[in-house]
């Protein structure tokens, strides 16, 4: 415990002062390590390292002052008296100093002054450790740029037909200055950092053409009135050239140029008109589309889908022209589509036929058949012409039964039946001796057409064979049949 107390007393004991100096040296080495670590971590400011070393020097210069304070030790301490009991006797350790001859405070100064030169040497060696390295040479290519740095590319076009300048003003030679686009400098290096005729790489070229073709170009006011499609231009690879016609601030400077050749093509108007064909006199639908007109380059195709209208169908679902070579007008006609099957009513027609059958005839040019063609689907079935029945027959109906409206091709055949109420009279005449005949009797009958009638009228004078023949009567369909016997 006493030994610890002696090392803790830096003012009055040699052990304490030695420990104080040793800690100061360790403190100096700690600061030096921090300085070297900062330098290796990439510190660029040499002044910061210098200030750190200055702080270390100040700390070292202050420590010796505390170590040389024995001049203020006027008051005797009681520690030596307390330690007398712990010092061994001369018989036990003859090499130890006698108890009564313990060195005084002035005799301990050489022991604490010994480390001072060491501290000074360490401080003097600091500047050689923190010397900053020579700065590396920074080229223009390695110099960092602000994120907002943009590279400008000027756009020029050449017309394949100089006689048609599209209302523009030529800048120099045959080139028209159209304007410029800009893209980040990390994608395309500024022209001032390049050499004449340097070319853009593939990625930058694609980005430039995308900006131009999407009409993201800042147009030059002089040629702002020129109208054309950028997609009709064949572009060359962007290169570094000198100056930019139309931009005074770029005279004599290296600038990026995007040159292209424009093939000027004539334009024609394709007009689509919409009409309505009324089969039944109904007015046109209120939502009938308006006339549509579009300008198309010569040789290009044209496509226009026909708008849909509920309850109607157009004769052209799509207006398509493979190559437009002049002004054209196309008319799309809507028709009523009553059943919604996508077929115009005017085109969805059927034929209705009536046939008189075997026992009648039509009044007209064709007594056997009446034809009604091109009947619109859903229309009322036409009425058959008048029929005349053959004698002894009566009209019974049509087969199949006549429908109210027309929905398909159909043939109706007249059906007839035999009359069973045909009136007829049988008269019996007898021949006289002079060769004349006289009425012997008459009988009225009703029968069925084409039916056989058997009858015996009390004739006895005729031979049996003739009698049997005459008794069989074939009744024909007459307004009133009459059979005479002679």
Phi, psi and omega in degrees: 000318181294324180297321178296320180296323182292321179289334179279343182268095182279353184262326191242352182236149180294322180297318181294319180292321178298318178297322179297316180294318180299319177295324178296319179297315178299324178296320179297313180298326179296314179296322178298320179296319178298318181297315181294322178297319180296320180296317180290333179286359176101021179292130182261345185265106180293331182297325180296320178295322180296318179296325179294319179293323179299321179295323178295318180298320180297320181295322182290321181293334181280333185294313181302332180299318179289335180281337182260025183274012179297345177299333180273003183273072178269332183275124178294145181262156180268355184299318181300322180296323181289334183275354183299321182294336184271344182284130182291157181286159181302330181290328180282321182219090186292343182278346181284153177289140178302156184299321185281354184247034178296131182299148180275181184296323182294332181286344182273352184298317179303324182295323182272344179276347183298318182287345187304315179301328180296317181296316182297319180297320180296318180295320182292335181277352182299313183303326181290338182276326188260018178296128182288143179289163179295135180294141178285150178285124182258120180274169180295327181289330182271350183292126180293146179246154174297150181298334183275002181294130182234148177252132183263137177237121181272140186250129179230146177229152175242134182269137179288337179239094183300337181290338178250090184271006177057023178081015181262173179242124183290140182275301175211146182055246182241014186260141177251127177279119183265322182157209181210159171235162181229142173219159186304143182292339176284350174260330177218115184295140179306147182297331180294342178260006182244177177254159179302134178077007172299143184249151178285149177283175185300319182294317180293321179298316179297320180294320180296312181296324177297317179297318182290311183294336178272011178061033176266033185262141174274105188287143173287126183306326183298323182244024182293337182278353179290128181247125178196169178258125182297333181290347177274001184260135173265115188267142170270168177291135180296136181223163177275127178227180181257136177068171176212105184303133180098348180238101186299327183291348182258005181299129177077002182256157173282130180221155175280136179236135170245110183256142179211160179246126183258125174267110184279123179238143179293156178242145179232155180263128173251120184246132177245120178253147181242128182231169179229130178257117182261117178278333184244015179081007180288149180291163179292151179297148183290335182261028177298129184300153177280163178297139183240134180229137180220138177273130183231139177291150179300132179091346178275163178269166180224135178220132179216118177285139180279128179299148181270137174237127179297132178085002180225158176224138182266151179285345175229114177284332178219132172267115184229128177236123184294310180223124179270119181239010178179176177294135182223147176234125180240132180253127177253124184251130175267143177233157177292137177234083188297319184267001175066026181265007177083004179250126180302142179301325182290338178261348181262074185246158181223170180244134178246129180238143172239133176241138187284343180084191187273345188231034177194177180206155177272153174275118181147194184291323181245099183288342184269331186211142174239126186244134176236097183272167172054049176271122182294138180302137182088352180284161180291140180293130180294153182275139180289150177291170182294145180250146172244121183278146175289157182301133178084005181235152181227140181291133183250333181153188181246147177235116359285177179295137183292127179280159180289321181235162182268125178229356181194170173290136185209149176234124179255130182247131180292138179249134183236156174224153182286143176280139177249013180235034180286119180278142175207161182231138177250119178250141181246120178247144177242141180274137179271175180292334178277002177095353179274171183238148177222147182292123181262336180174163179215141180229131177268139180225167166230135183214181180260139182303138179065015176269157179266143179238120178262132179206148178231121188255029176072026180274122182244342185281340184280150175300156183300318181298315180291325180297316181296322180293319184285338181286343179265112182249132175260111183274127179258157183284098176235164177300324173203111185279146176222126178244129180247138175252136178239000000 
